[in-house]
Structures are given as structure tokens and as C-alpha cells.
Amino acid sequence: MVGAIVVRRWLGALGVGLALSLGSSAKASDPPLAVSGPVAVTAESGEPFRGTNAQPVAGPGLPLPILQPHDFIEQEFFVSGVIDGRPYRTAMLVRRPRDPAKFSGLVAVETVHLAGAIPFWGSARVWLEGNHGWVGVASQKGALDKHLKRTNPGRYAALDIPDLAEPDDSWMRASKQDRFSQKIMTQVGALLKSNSQGGPFGDTQVKYLLMGGSSQTGGTTLRYIEESHDAARMADGSPIFDGYAPWEAFPKEPVSAKGSQIVHLVTEGDVMSYRMRSRPMATGEDRDGRDGGYRHYQVTGASHVGTRGPAADALRAYGTLDNLEAGQEVSSFPQAEVLTPANKFLVDWVMQGKAPPPGQHLDVKDGKIARDANGLAKGGVRSAWVDLPRTRYVASLPPKGTLYGLEEPFSQEKLDQLYGSCNAWLAKFDARIDAMLASGWLFADDAAKLKEEEAESCP
């Protein structure tokens, strides 16, 4: 259990610091957890690491939103601690409302992806529009060394995480290195939630913490739930993390988090890829109540990586689409627009006790996804694009599965048979969009934008 918080201030080279003693995360002889910052941004120090531009996870290649219109600020801090007798020092990037009075009390926390991505920030509109905070932590040694330190050797020269890797370690499996990262996340979570004077969120009150990620960091989030959640407690016994968003990864066994909520989302492409590779795919039934809630969503038509609009251009630059064959078209399924509301569900569940919609799974028969006459999957999170299709979405490709998906547009003859005219289809499509908006699976501005985009495609 996290022990008493011991606070002291000191002037360091990079600013005022804060120290905390975390009982279960360190030995009695270990020095306290220390945070220094905000770290200055100068011509010599350079800018902080903000994630790779072309992220091989949900919402790739999208530019970082401008913080100023939302009156948010960004600051970087360095955190130093000792875990099992091993010292570490790493970075955390903090984004929060400039005006403390506007801060909601909720902070979304993620570890930097081993590919340099920050996918939980991919739901930036949820954090910005809700006046929530966000923190990215370089708790994984691979992310710290391969991305932060390489992009800015001078700024991050003093940062280090012990090398505990073993020869057969992999991205998606528990390991000593992964457990060290989990303990860093526990210490940082306790720091954020302690509300100690001089901490990263100043004099504001952090009441709720979420942890999330996608793909590789969806896996780290699942393993944190499995291995660390029960012991990661504040002094009063309450959980450090109140909610989890482990996206685009499956555990071996169903997960639960006592006292916290889980919104577990995967795409059709994930389901296909896991089945192609014969990997375990545990889910679970809906749960509500004080012992912890759970929802599992499988998004029909969606691929592991969205490729609608600018995202496809970014992935081409990144090389992810180099294997496309002549004539193949990447999927235009609106990935970010359909997936992002799930994080709003989690926020409302944690802060207001408002339960999300029921879990929705793809129909699977005899080990295969059941498909309709158009070749589209049955079941799952439905949308206008799969209920009123003009194309067949191929969410992942054999033999082992792909990050991206393809689409195969229907012929004009088939469209005429299905809908009669484009305007007749558009009227039904708009009505389906309205239903998605009413159920919470689209935001109002996205609904209007998507209606307009599809209207422009009608002859």
C-alpha cells in the first residue's frame, strides 16, 4: 500500500522539486520519489518529445491539436525514483488547463508506446473539451532510449531506466522490464493523485486518474490491470487508477479491476489478426457496480490503424503501406470519429457513475466472423458505414493480419440494386448518423462533418 506522503521542496537546476515516499514501491532505505520541473524550453534545451507524427496505432499521422484555443498549457517534468533498489530517472509531459478553476479533476495517463506513439492523446478532444489533464510518461526503457533520447540527446542525457530485458522478451508479453515500467506508473500515479503542493498540477485537486493506450500500450495497460492494480492503492485504500482504456489488445484471461472501470475496445481488424495468429482473445461480460465495471466493444469495419484522409498520407510516408498491391485502396472507414467516443464513455462512468452502452461483440460462428451478403461482418459496434455500405471493408489481410485495412467499392449496378439512387441512400445514411449521435457513438461536429463528406460524394 502506498505509504504516507512526505513533502519537501528544494531548488534544483531545472526548478522547484517535490519529493514523495511511496512505501510499497521502494525499500525503506531508498530515497523518496523526486520530481523536478517544469523543464525549461530554450534554444539550447530544445522542445520536449511529443510522440512520433506517424503513429502505428489508432489515429495515425494526425497533427497534435493546438492547445492555446482551449487555454491549455504544456510542461515537462523529470521524475526520479528507486524501485527494488534500482534508481531511474525519466520524463513526463503534462497538459492541463491554464486556469486551475477550470480543471475537472480528471487526468488521463499513458506510457509512451515503444514505437514512440502517444495514442491515449489521440482522444485529445475528450481531454481538451472536458478540461481534463493528460500526462505522458516514458516509463518503458525502449521508448525512452529509442525515441526521447534519440530525438533530443542533450535534453534527455541524464535520463535512464535500468536494463532488465531478457533475450526472449517481446512487446506484448509480461517481463521484468514491463513490471519495472508498471511500478514507475504506480509511483507517478500516486504522485499525481497525492495533490501535494508544488506537484505537476499545482494547487489543483486531482480526483480521478485513467490509464490507457492502444496496441502495444493497450497490452501494457492490460498487464497493469492484471499484475499491479490490486496493490496500487492510495493511503486510504482507494485505487490509484479509477479507470482503464486498454485498446486494440487482448488479455489471455478476462480482466477486472476492483473499484475501477474498464472500457476495453478492439477493432474488427484486431479480431481478425489475433485469429490468424491463433493468439488468446479473452473478453468478458458486462459488469457494473462498486467492485468494478467492464465493457468490451468490437468495432465492425475498423482496422487496427485508421487510414481515412490525411492518416493514409502519413502512413505512406512512414512506410506502413509499402506492401499495397496495384489497384488496392486503403480503408476510408472513419476510425477516429467512431472510436473516440468510447473514451468519453469511460470518463462519464468514472466521474458521474453513468454506465456506458452495453458491450457489443462481433458474431463468431465455428471460429470465424459471420458475414452478410455484402461480405461485411455481423454484430459488433454498428455504424452507418457497415449498415448502409457502399464498399466492402476488409479490416485485416491474411496470412498474418495487417495494421491497415482495404476497401472494395461496390459497382454502380450493385448500388442501384441496394438503394435505387444516391439521394435515397443519403437520406437513410443521414438518419443512421443521427441514431449514432443519439446513442453517443459520434460527436455532433463529427456527425455534421461526415454527413457533408458523404453528401459531396453523391453524383
Backbone torsions as a table, in degrees:
resi	resn	phi	psi	omega
1	MET	NA	140.8	179.1
2	VAL	-63.6	129.3	-176.0
3	GLY	-82.9	-167.7	-179.5
4	ALA	-64.8	150.3	179.5
5	ILE	-91.3	124.6	178.7
6	VAL	-110.5	121.9	-174.4
7	VAL	-111.3	136.6	169.8
8	ARG	-149.5	152.7	-179.9
9	ARG	-113.3	151.2	171.3
10	TRP	-154.4	157.7	175.9
11	LEU	-93.6	122.2	178.4
12	GLY	-114.7	178.8	-179.0
13	ALA	-64.5	-24.9	-176.5
14	LEU	-110.6	4.3	177.1
15	GLY	135.5	-171.0	-179.1
16	VAL	-74.4	137.9	-177.6
17	GLY	-113.5	168.0	-179.4
18	LEU	-135.3	136.5	179.7
19	ALA	-122.0	140.7	179.3
20	LEU	-134.1	146.7	173.5
21	SER	-106.2	119.3	-177.2
22	LEU	-113.1	104.0	-168.9
23	GLY	-53.2	-53.1	-172.6
24	SER	-81.0	-11.5	-175.4
25	SER	-96.9	-5.6	-177.1
26	ALA	-148.3	156.5	176.3
27	LYS	-73.9	160.4	-176.6
28	ALA	-59.5	-30.9	-177.8
29	SER	-85.4	-6.5	-177.8
30	ASP	-73.0	147.2	175.7
31	PRO	-70.2	161.7	-178.3
32	PRO	-71.2	157.2	172.4
33	LEU	-62.2	134.8	-176.8
34	ALA	-127.1	141.1	176.7
35	VAL	-125.6	130.2	178.2
36	SER	-122.4	141.9	179.2
37	GLY	145.5	-174.3	3.4
38	PRO	-67.2	142.1	-178.1
39	VAL	-74.0	129.7	-175.8
40	ALA	-64.3	147.6	172.5
41	VAL	-110.2	108.8	-178.1
42	THR	-130.0	174.9	177.0
43	ALA	-61.2	-32.8	-179.6
44	GLU	-80.6	-41.9	-175.6
45	SER	-78.0	-29.7	-177.2
46	GLY	77.3	-179.6	-177.8
47	GLU	-84.5	157.8	174.5
48	PRO	-72.2	161.0	176.2
49	PHE	-72.2	130.6	-177.0
50	ARG	-121.5	20.5	179.7
51	GLY	92.1	155.3	177.7
52	THR	-71.5	148.5	-179.7
53	ASN	-71.3	-41.6	179.8
54	ALA	-101.0	92.7	-174.2
55	GLN	-91.1	124.4	-179.7
56	PRO	-80.5	48.5	177.7
57	VAL	-145.8	-175.8	-176.6
58	ALA	-54.4	133.6	177.9
59	GLY	76.2	48.7	-173.0
60	PRO	-76.4	152.1	168.3
61	GLY	69.6	4.8	-177.9
62	LEU	-82.0	135.6	-178.4
63	PRO	-66.8	149.9	176.2
64	LEU	-62.3	133.7	-179.9
65	PRO	-66.3	151.4	177.9
66	ILE	-74.5	126.7	-175.4
67	LEU	-80.0	-30.8	-171.0
68	GLN	-59.6	-42.3	179.9
69	PRO	-60.0	-23.8	177.7
70	HIS	-94.0	2.0	-177.7
71	ASP	56.5	45.8	174.9
72	PHE	-103.0	154.1	173.5
73	ILE	-121.3	158.6	178.1
74	GLU	-124.1	131.5	177.6
75	GLN	-139.7	147.1	176.6
76	GLU	-112.5	141.9	177.8
77	PHE	-128.7	152.5	172.2
78	PHE	-106.1	134.0	-179.0
79	VAL	-118.2	133.0	-178.9
80	SER	-123.8	137.2	178.8
81	GLY	-158.6	-177.3	178.4
82	VAL	-132.7	131.0	178.6
83	ILE	-127.6	121.6	-179.6
84	ASP	52.4	39.5	177.8
85	GLY	81.4	1.8	-177.6
86	ARG	-109.4	119.9	179.5
87	PRO	-76.9	152.2	173.9
88	TYR	-145.1	159.5	172.0
89	ARG	-146.4	125.5	-177.5
90	THR	-144.8	-176.0	-172.7
91	ALA	-114.3	150.3	169.7
92	MET	-138.5	134.7	-179.5
93	LEU	-101.9	130.0	-174.4
94	VAL	-118.5	131.1	172.1
95	ARG	-125.3	131.6	-175.6
96	ARG	-156.2	162.4	175.4
97	PRO	-60.6	140.0	178.1
98	ARG	-64.0	-39.9	-178.6
99	ASP	-87.9	112.5	-179.7
100	PRO	-56.2	-29.2	-178.2
101	ALA	-66.8	-21.6	-178.9
102	LYS	-88.6	-15.0	-175.8
103	PHE	-63.5	130.6	-175.4
104	SER	-75.3	-23.4	-174.9
105	GLY	101.2	-3.4	-179.2
106	LEU	-109.8	140.2	178.3
107	VAL	-130.1	129.3	174.0
108	ALA	-92.7	127.0	-174.0
109	VAL	-121.9	135.9	175.2
110	GLU	-143.3	152.9	171.0
111	THR	-89.1	145.2	179.5
112	VAL	-65.9	129.7	-179.9
113	HIS	-58.6	149.0	179.0
114	LEU	-66.4	-14.3	172.7
115	ALA	-96.0	10.3	176.1
116	GLY	88.3	6.9	-175.1
117	ALA	-88.3	160.8	173.3
118	ILE	-131.9	72.3	-170.8
119	PRO	-68.2	-27.2	177.7
120	PHE	-63.8	-32.6	173.9
121	TRP	-68.1	-16.1	175.3
122	GLY	-58.8	-21.6	173.3
123	SER	-94.6	36.7	-173.7
124	ALA	-53.8	-35.9	-177.5
125	ARG	-61.4	-31.6	178.5
126	VAL	-65.6	-44.5	-177.3
127	TRP	-73.1	-42.7	-177.1
128	LEU	-69.1	-48.4	-176.4
129	GLU	-70.0	-25.7	178.6
130	GLY	-90.2	-0.8	-175.2
131	ASN	57.2	38.3	175.0
132	HIS	-91.6	167.1	174.1
133	GLY	-97.1	165.4	175.7
134	TRP	-142.4	141.2	179.1
135	VAL	-136.5	126.6	172.7
136	GLY	-106.5	126.2	-174.9
137	VAL	-116.7	128.7	175.6
138	ALA	-85.4	69.0	-176.9
139	SER	-87.2	-14.0	179.0
140	GLN	-95.9	127.6	-176.8
141	LYS	-57.6	-41.4	-178.8
142	GLY	-59.8	-42.0	179.1
143	ALA	-67.8	-40.4	179.5
144	LEU	-62.6	-48.4	-174.5
145	ASP	-74.8	-42.1	-172.4
146	LYS	-83.0	-21.8	-174.1
147	HIS	-120.2	-64.1	-176.9
148	LEU	-60.2	-52.7	-173.5
149	LYS	-69.6	-32.0	179.5
150	ARG	-75.0	-35.0	-178.2
151	THR	-75.9	-26.0	-179.6
152	ASN	-149.2	76.2	-176.2
153	PRO	-56.4	-38.0	-178.0
154	GLY	-68.3	-47.3	-177.2
155	ARG	-63.1	-35.7	-171.7
156	TYR	-110.4	17.0	-175.1
157	ALA	-59.0	-35.7	-174.8
158	ALA	-85.9	-1.6	-177.7
159	LEU	-86.1	144.1	-178.3
160	ASP	-163.3	140.0	171.7
161	ILE	-122.7	134.5	-177.7
162	PRO	-57.1	145.9	178.7
163	ASP	-89.3	107.6	179.5
164	LEU	-114.8	9.3	-173.9
165	ALA	-66.4	146.0	175.9
166	GLU	-112.9	158.6	-172.4
167	PRO	-55.5	-34.3	-175.1
168	ASP	-99.3	15.7	177.7
169	ASP	-65.8	148.0	176.3
170	SER	-134.7	167.3	-178.9
171	TRP	-59.2	-36.8	-166.4
172	MET	-110.3	34.3	-177.6
173	ARG	-141.6	149.4	177.1
174	ALA	-63.4	143.6	-179.7
175	SER	-158.8	171.3	175.8
176	LYS	-61.2	-39.8	179.8
177	GLN	-64.5	-41.5	179.4
178	ASP	-65.4	-39.3	-179.9
179	ARG	-68.7	-31.9	174.4
180	PHE	-64.2	-42.1	177.1
181	SER	-61.2	-41.5	178.2
182	GLN	-58.5	-40.9	-178.4
183	LYS	-69.7	-33.8	173.5
184	ILE	-61.9	-43.9	-179.7
185	MET	-63.6	-35.4	176.1
186	THR	-64.6	-45.4	-179.6
187	GLN	-64.9	-43.4	179.5
188	VAL	-66.1	-41.1	177.8
189	GLY	-60.1	-44.4	178.3
190	ALA	-63.9	-38.9	176.8
191	LEU	-59.4	-49.2	-176.9
192	LEU	-63.1	-39.6	-173.7
193	LYS	-85.0	-10.0	-179.4
194	SER	-72.7	-21.4	179.6
195	ASN	55.6	37.0	178.8
196	SER	-76.0	142.8	-178.9
197	GLN	-58.9	133.1	-179.1
198	GLY	90.0	2.8	179.9
199	GLY	-76.6	179.3	-175.7
200	PRO	-60.3	-24.2	179.7
201	PHE	-105.2	19.5	173.1
202	GLY	59.4	-133.3	-177.2
203	ASP	-93.0	7.1	178.7
204	THR	-77.5	162.9	-177.4
205	GLN	-104.7	111.4	173.1
206	VAL	-83.1	116.6	-177.3
207	LYS	-105.7	-31.2	-174.8
208	TYR	-133.7	139.5	174.4
209	LEU	-123.2	135.3	171.3
210	LEU	-113.6	147.9	170.6
211	MET	-121.7	135.8	179.5
212	GLY	-157.1	171.6	178.2
213	GLY	177.9	175.4	179.3
214	SER	-131.9	146.1	176.9
215	SER	61.2	-116.2	-177.9
216	GLN	-57.7	-41.5	179.6
217	THR	-83.0	-15.1	165.6
218	GLY	-64.7	-38.3	176.7
219	GLY	-67.2	-41.6	178.7
220	THR	-65.1	-34.6	178.6
221	THR	-66.3	-42.3	177.5
222	LEU	-61.7	-43.0	-179.7
223	ARG	-68.5	-31.7	175.8
224	TYR	-63.6	-43.8	177.9
225	ILE	-58.9	-45.4	-175.6
226	GLU	-68.3	-41.2	-167.7
227	GLU	-106.7	-23.8	-171.4
228	SER	-121.4	-24.6	-171.0
229	HIS	-56.9	-47.7	-174.1
230	ASP	-59.7	-35.7	-177.9
231	ALA	-91.0	-13.8	-177.1
232	ALA	-84.0	89.5	-173.0
233	ARG	-128.5	148.5	170.5
234	MET	-78.2	175.1	-175.6
235	ALA	-60.9	-27.9	179.9
236	ASP	-87.4	5.2	178.6
237	GLY	89.9	-5.2	179.4
238	SER	-76.4	153.0	-179.4
239	PRO	-67.7	146.5	175.5
240	ILE	-67.0	-44.9	179.9
241	PHE	-105.3	127.1	-174.6
242	ASP	-93.2	-13.2	-179.5
243	GLY	-159.0	154.2	-178.0
244	TYR	-135.0	142.4	176.4
245	ALA	-127.1	77.5	178.1
246	PRO	-85.5	100.7	-174.5
247	TRP	-100.6	147.1	169.2
248	GLU	59.1	37.4	174.5
249	ALA	-155.8	153.5	179.2
250	PHE	-119.0	145.2	170.3
251	PRO	-87.9	169.5	175.8
252	LYS	-77.5	-31.5	179.3
253	GLU	-130.2	153.1	177.6
254	PRO	-55.2	143.4	-177.0
255	VAL	-108.9	154.4	172.5
256	SER	-147.0	155.6	-178.2
257	ALA	-136.5	101.6	-175.3
258	LYS	-57.3	125.4	177.7
259	GLY	82.5	0.5	-176.9
260	SER	-132.4	166.2	-176.9
261	GLN	-110.3	146.3	179.4
262	ILE	-127.2	126.8	169.5
263	VAL	-115.4	105.9	-172.7
264	HIS	-104.5	112.1	-175.0
265	LEU	-120.5	134.7	173.0
266	VAL	-135.1	164.8	178.5
267	THR	-101.4	166.2	173.2
268	GLU	-58.1	-38.3	178.0
269	GLY	-59.9	-37.8	177.1
270	ASP	-64.0	-45.3	180.0
271	VAL	-60.1	-44.1	179.8
272	MET	-63.7	-46.9	-177.4
273	SER	-64.1	-42.6	178.9
274	TYR	-63.1	-38.4	179.4
275	ARG	-69.4	-40.0	177.9
276	MET	-60.7	-33.6	-177.4
277	ARG	-96.2	2.6	178.8
278	SER	55.9	41.3	179.8
279	ARG	-94.5	151.2	179.3
280	PRO	-59.8	143.1	-175.9
281	MET	-138.5	63.2	179.9
282	ALA	-73.8	139.9	173.5
283	THR	-124.4	-131.1	179.4
284	GLY	170.7	165.9	178.2
285	GLU	-87.0	157.7	176.5
286	ASP	-56.6	138.2	175.4
287	ARG	-135.1	143.1	173.9
288	ASP	-132.7	169.6	174.5
289	GLY	115.3	173.8	-173.4
290	ARG	-70.8	-20.8	179.9
291	ASP	-79.6	-0.9	177.7
292	GLY	119.2	138.7	-178.1
293	GLY	-110.0	162.9	-178.5
294	TYR	-150.6	135.7	169.9
295	ARG	-135.2	141.2	177.2
296	HIS	-126.3	126.3	-179.0
297	TYR	-122.4	134.2	173.6
298	GLN	-118.2	115.2	-169.3
299	VAL	-90.1	111.0	-178.2
300	THR	-65.7	133.4	177.8
301	GLY	87.8	-17.6	-176.2
302	ALA	-84.5	145.3	176.6
303	SER	-101.3	171.7	178.8
304	HIS	-59.3	-38.1	178.5
305	VAL	-122.1	130.2	176.6
306	GLY	-75.3	143.9	-177.8
307	THR	-133.9	31.3	178.0
308	ARG	-85.5	132.7	173.8
309	GLY	63.6	-132.6	-175.1
310	PRO	-60.0	-23.7	-179.4
311	ALA	-60.9	-37.6	180.0
312	ALA	-64.9	-41.0	179.1
313	ASP	-62.3	-40.4	-179.9
314	ALA	-66.2	-40.3	-179.7
315	LEU	-69.1	-32.9	175.3
316	ARG	-63.7	-43.0	178.7
317	ALA	-64.4	-32.2	-178.6
318	TYR	-78.2	-17.0	179.5
319	GLY	94.1	0.0	-176.3
320	THR	-65.6	-27.7	-175.3
321	LEU	-101.1	18.6	-175.8
322	ASP	-64.9	-21.5	-175.6
323	ASN	-91.0	4.9	178.0
324	LEU	-61.6	139.2	176.9
325	GLU	-92.3	162.3	-179.5
326	ALA	-57.4	131.8	178.5
327	GLY	89.1	-12.1	179.4
328	GLN	-77.3	139.0	178.9
329	GLU	-115.0	130.0	177.8
330	VAL	-71.7	155.8	-174.6
331	SER	-65.7	139.6	174.7
332	SER	-105.1	16.7	177.8
333	PHE	-57.8	133.6	-176.2
334	PRO	-77.6	75.1	-171.7
335	GLN	-58.1	-56.1	-175.4
336	ALA	-60.8	-41.0	-176.0
337	GLU	-66.1	-37.5	-176.1
338	VAL	-83.8	-32.6	-176.1
339	LEU	-82.7	-37.6	-171.9
340	THR	-56.3	-37.3	-179.9
341	PRO	-57.1	-22.1	179.5
342	ALA	-62.2	-31.8	176.9
343	ASN	-74.0	-28.8	172.2
344	LYS	-66.8	-37.1	174.9
345	PHE	-57.1	-44.3	-178.3
346	LEU	-64.8	-43.8	178.8
347	VAL	-58.4	-48.7	-178.0
348	ASP	-65.8	-32.9	178.7
349	TRP	-66.9	-44.6	-177.6
350	VAL	-72.6	-44.2	-173.1
351	MET	-84.8	-34.1	-173.3
352	GLN	-115.8	-9.1	-175.2
353	GLY	73.2	16.9	-179.6
354	LYS	-84.2	111.8	-176.6
355	ALA	-68.8	140.2	178.8
356	PRO	-70.7	172.0	173.4
357	PRO	-58.3	159.9	178.5
358	PRO	-57.6	151.0	175.6
359	GLY	-61.1	149.3	-177.4
360	GLN	-134.6	120.2	-176.2
361	HIS	-114.4	151.0	172.6
362	LEU	-65.8	150.2	175.2
363	ASP	-78.3	123.1	179.8
364	VAL	-122.5	125.7	179.5
365	LYS	-129.7	130.3	-179.2
366	ASP	53.7	37.1	176.6
367	GLY	79.8	3.4	-179.4
368	LYS	-124.5	150.7	177.0
369	ILE	-69.1	125.7	178.0
370	ALA	-71.4	139.6	-175.7
371	ARG	-129.8	151.5	-179.9
372	ASP	-86.4	-174.2	-176.3
373	ALA	-63.5	-20.6	179.0
374	ASN	-91.8	1.3	180.0
375	GLY	84.2	8.3	-179.8
376	LEU	-93.3	147.1	-176.7
377	ALA	-65.4	146.8	175.0
378	LYS	-93.7	151.8	178.1
379	GLY	78.5	-164.8	179.4
380	GLY	76.4	-174.0	175.9
381	VAL	-72.8	114.9	-174.8
382	ARG	-87.8	156.1	178.8
383	SER	-149.9	170.2	179.5
384	ALA	-60.6	-28.9	-173.4
385	TRP	-75.5	-24.9	177.8
386	VAL	-105.0	-19.4	176.5
387	ASP	-85.6	-27.8	178.2
388	LEU	-131.5	64.3	-169.1
389	PRO	-77.0	149.2	167.7
390	ARG	-118.6	3.2	179.9
391	THR	-152.4	156.6	173.5
392	ARG	-96.3	123.0	179.1
393	TYR	-90.1	125.0	175.1
394	VAL	-104.8	101.6	-167.0
395	ALA	-74.6	-21.5	178.3
396	SER	-160.8	151.7	-171.7
397	LEU	-111.0	142.6	174.9
398	PRO	-72.0	164.3	8.9
399	PRO	-90.7	-19.0	-175.0
400	LYS	-113.4	-2.5	-177.2
401	GLY	94.6	151.4	-178.5
402	THR	-130.2	158.5	177.0
403	LEU	-67.3	-33.1	-174.9
404	TYR	-109.3	169.9	177.2
405	GLY	-125.4	173.5	179.5
406	LEU	-120.1	169.8	170.9
407	GLU	-135.6	146.8	179.5
408	GLU	-123.6	96.8	-175.8
409	PRO	-60.0	142.3	177.0
410	PHE	-70.9	152.6	175.4
411	SER	-70.1	159.9	177.5
412	GLN	-60.8	-36.7	178.6
413	GLU	-61.4	-43.1	179.4
414	LYS	-66.4	-41.4	178.5
415	LEU	-62.1	-40.1	178.4
416	ASP	-63.1	-39.9	179.6
417	GLN	-66.2	-38.9	-176.9
418	LEU	-75.0	-42.3	-167.2
419	TYR	-125.5	-14.5	-179.3
420	GLY	85.9	-57.2	178.0
421	SER	-149.2	162.8	179.9
422	CYS	-66.1	-37.6	179.3
423	ASN	-66.1	-36.5	176.4
424	ALA	-64.5	-42.3	176.5
425	TRP	-62.8	-43.1	-175.4
426	LEU	-62.8	-37.5	178.7
427	ALA	-62.3	-42.7	178.2
428	LYS	-68.7	-39.3	179.7
429	PHE	-61.6	-46.7	-179.9
430	ASP	-62.2	-38.2	178.2
431	ALA	-65.1	-37.1	178.6
432	ARG	-69.7	-37.6	175.1
433	ILE	-60.0	-43.5	179.0
434	ASP	-60.1	-38.3	178.8
435	ALA	-67.2	-38.5	176.0
436	MET	-63.2	-41.4	178.5
437	LEU	-61.7	-43.4	-178.9
438	ALA	-65.6	-31.6	-178.7
439	SER	-86.3	-5.5	178.6
440	GLY	93.5	1.1	-176.9
441	TRP	-88.6	7.8	169.4
442	LEU	-147.2	150.1	170.0
443	PHE	-88.5	153.8	-172.1
444	ALA	-59.6	-44.2	-178.2
445	ASP	-68.8	-35.4	176.1
446	ASP	-66.8	-39.7	178.4
447	ALA	-59.5	-45.8	-179.9
448	ALA	-64.4	-42.0	-179.5
449	LYS	-64.4	-43.4	-177.7
450	LEU	-69.4	-36.2	173.6
451	LYS	-59.4	-45.1	-178.1
452	GLU	-64.7	-41.9	-179.3
453	GLU	-63.0	-43.7	-178.6
454	GLU	-71.2	-34.7	177.7
455	ALA	-61.0	-38.1	-179.5
456	GLU	-67.3	-22.1	-178.8
457	SER	-84.1	-10.9	177.9
458	CYS	-77.2	136.7	178.7
459	PRO	-68.7	NA	NA
